[in-house]
Amino acid sequence: MSAPPAGRARVVARTLRTDRWWLPPLATFLALTAFVVYGVVRVFLNQWYWVPEHHYLAPFFSPCLSAACVPGSSHWGQPFPDLGPWIPPPTFVLPFVLGFRLTCYYYRKAYYRSFWASPPACAVPEPRRRYTGETRFPLLLQNSHRYFFYAALPVAAVLTYDAVIAFRGADGGFGIGLGTVLLVVNAALLWAYTLSCHSCRHLVGGRINHFSRHPVRYWLWTKATWLNGRHAQLAWASLISVALVDLYVLLVASGAFPDPRLIN
């Protein structure tokens, strides 16, 4: 590498950016940390996740596949035994859901910058001298994202089913409550986030040399591409939705307040 030209200014500052570049990674750090803390507390709280009179099941506990699940909350059977308080029901499903988000291209950027400062922002160097990218363990596992995508599809379908059975009135017939609306919105956002995934875009439109010969796949690819352009926003919207809807079901199930009914 040649020496810098004579007379060139020597820059000793870490970065020449004068804006508050540290605000986005800080906000991301705080938001993701809050979600993780809520999720851990919620999972090991292991109660108040099922409202039998309205068929509301909290997203963190869906599907509930353990023998430890409260009566009525297991819509898909109980193939797993009750393994005690240290292995609550969500343990059997959440690893696949979290794996999908952790390996997501957007979330990689988000937590690489906010937790590891790798790098913390554009035009701001990271504090490490060496950079190996995702070529070593454990980051090598990021390449499994497409497989977590396949696992996320049935989970989104199950949450859609949860939203459908929430259309239940007080007398057992048709009804709509605030919880019903929230579950529907949550399912829609989860589908939008899942289908905006880069793996989905490749699945419907990859390995095609001539789109003109595959009009259906081309149409699907254009829709997936439109969603993919909003992947970051959908990632945050669906994450916030899951937490808020789960909290809502917790409050209703615990008796903090009744579910407001729109149609009974």
N, C-alpha and C positions, 0 to 999 in steps of 0.2 A: 504494500500500500504506500503510495507516494505521500510525501509531506504536504501539508496544506500550503496554498500559494502565499507568497509573502504579502503581508499587509492584511490578511484575512483575520477578522475578529475572532478571538478565542471566547467561546461560550462556556461558562462554568455553571450556569443555572441548570437545574434538573430539567426544566422545560421552559419554553418561552410563552406558553399559554398564560394569559392574564385573566381568563374567565374562571368561574368557579367549577372547574372540571371535576372536582372531587365530590360534588353534590350527587350526581346520578349514581355512582358506585356506592356512596354512603346510604342513599335512600333504598337501593336494591338490597344492600346488606341488612338494613333494619327490617325491611318488609319480609325477606326470606327467613330471617331469624325469627320474627314474630310468628310466621306460619309454622315453622318447625317446632317452636316451643308449644304453640297451641296444639299441633298434631300429636306430639308426644304426651302431653297432659290429657288430651281427649281420649286417646287410645287406651291409656292405662287407667283412666277413670272408669271405663268399661260399664257404663250405665247411661240411662236416659237417651237411648238412640232409637227407640221404637214407640210410636204413638198408635196404639191398636185401633182406636175409634176412627181414625182417619187414614190409616195405613201409611203413615209417614215413617220412612227409614232413613236415618242419617247417612249421608254419602260416605263418611269414613268407615262405616260398618256394612257397606253394601258391596257384594253380597255377603250375607252372614252365614258362613259355612261350618261353624263349629257347634259342637254339642253344648257349648256354654252360652249360645245365643238364647235370648229370652223367647218364650213361646210366641209364635206368630211371625217372627222376624226372618225366619229361614225359608225363603221362597224357592230355594234351589236345593233343598236337602241339607243334611249335616254330615258330610263325609269325613270331617275331622273331629277327633275327640276333644273333650275338655282338658286342656293341658295346664290349667291353673291360672292364677292372676298374672304371671309373668309372660304368658303367651296368650293374650286376648284374641278374640275372633278376627280383628283386622289384620293380624300378623300373617294370615294365609293369603291375603289379596294385595295389601298395600305394597309389598316389595315390587310387584309387577307395575303398579301404577307409578310408584316413585322412580322405578328404573326407567320408565318412559320419559318422565320429566327430567331426570338427572342427565340422561343421554341426549336430550333434545338439543338441537343446534342453538336455539336461542338461549336456553337456560345455561348451556356451557359458557357462552359469552358472558351471561349475567353473573354467574358465580365465579368464573375465572377472574373477572375484573374486580368484583366487590369483595370476595373472600381471599383471593390469592394475589391480587394486584398484578395480574398477568395478561396484559398490562392494565393498569387502573383506568386508563382512558387513551384516546387517540393522541399521538404525538407526546405521550408521557411514557418514558422508558420504565420497564419493570425493574425491581431491585435485584433480580438474580443475574448472575454472569452467564449462566448456561441456559439454553433453551432446547428442550427435547420434544416439545409438542406432545402429541398423543401417540408416541411411538413406544412408550414403556408402560409397564404395569404400575398403577392400576388404570391409568388413562387409556390404555390400549383397549379396555373394555367398552369405551365409548362407541366402538364400531358395532356393538350389539344393538344399536338403537332400532334398527329395522325389526328385530325380533320382539323388542318391547312394544313396538307399534302393533304387531299382530296380537299381542296380549292385551293391549289397551282397547282394541275394538270390542271384544265381548264385554269388557267392564262398562264401556259406554252404552252398550245395548242393555245391560242389566239396569243401569241407572235410568234409562229410558223406560223400562218396565216399571221401575219404582215410581216414576212420574205418572204413568198411566193408571196404576192401581190406587194412586192418591186421589183420583176423581171419585170419591166415596162420600155419600151424605151421611147424616147422623142416623138415619133409619136404615142404612145399608144400601140405599140406592145411589143415584147420581148426586154428586155434590162437588163444590169447589171452595176451597179455603185459601187463605194467603199462602199457606204451606204448599198447596197444590201448584200455585203459580210459580213459587220459588223453585220447586223441584223441576218444573217444566223448563224454566229459564236456565237452570243449572245444567240439565241434560243437553239443551240446545248449545250452550257455550262449550260443553265438553266435546260434543260432536264437531263443532266448528274448529276447536283447537286441534283435535285429533286428526281431522281431515285436512287441516292446513299444514300438517307435518311434511317435511321434505321427503320422507320415505313414502308417504302416500302419493305425492306428486310423481315420484319415480315409478311407483307401482302401476299407476294408471297410464303413464305416458312414456315410460322408459323402454329402451331397446326397440324403438320403432324408427325405421329409416324413412318411411313415407307416411305422414299423417293422413294424406288424402285417401289412403287405402284402409284407414281405420277411423272412420268418422265418429263412432261412439267413444272410443278411447281419446280421440282428440278433444271431443266435447268435455269429457271428464277431466282431461288434463288442463283445459282452459279454466274450469271451475276451481280445480285444486290450485292452480297458479294464482288465481285471484285471491283465494283464501291465504295462500302462502305469503302473499305480500302483506298480510295483516297478522302474521304469525305471532309476532311479539305482543301485540295488543290482545290477541286472543289468549295467549299464554297467561297474561296477567289477569284478564277478565275471568277466565275459568278457574284460576287459582283462588282468587278472591271469592268467587261464587261458591266454590266448594266449602271454604271455611265459613262463610256467612250462613249458608243454608244448613250446614251441619250444626252451627251454633243455634240457629233458629229451632231446629228439631230438638236439640238439647233443652232449650228453655221451655218449649211446649211440653215435652215429655216429663220434665221435672216439676211441672205445675206452676212455673213462674208466671205464665199468663195463658189464657185460652187462645186457640187458633181462631182468628177472625174468619167467619164464614161469609162467603160471597153468594153462594147458592147452596141451599141445604136439601 
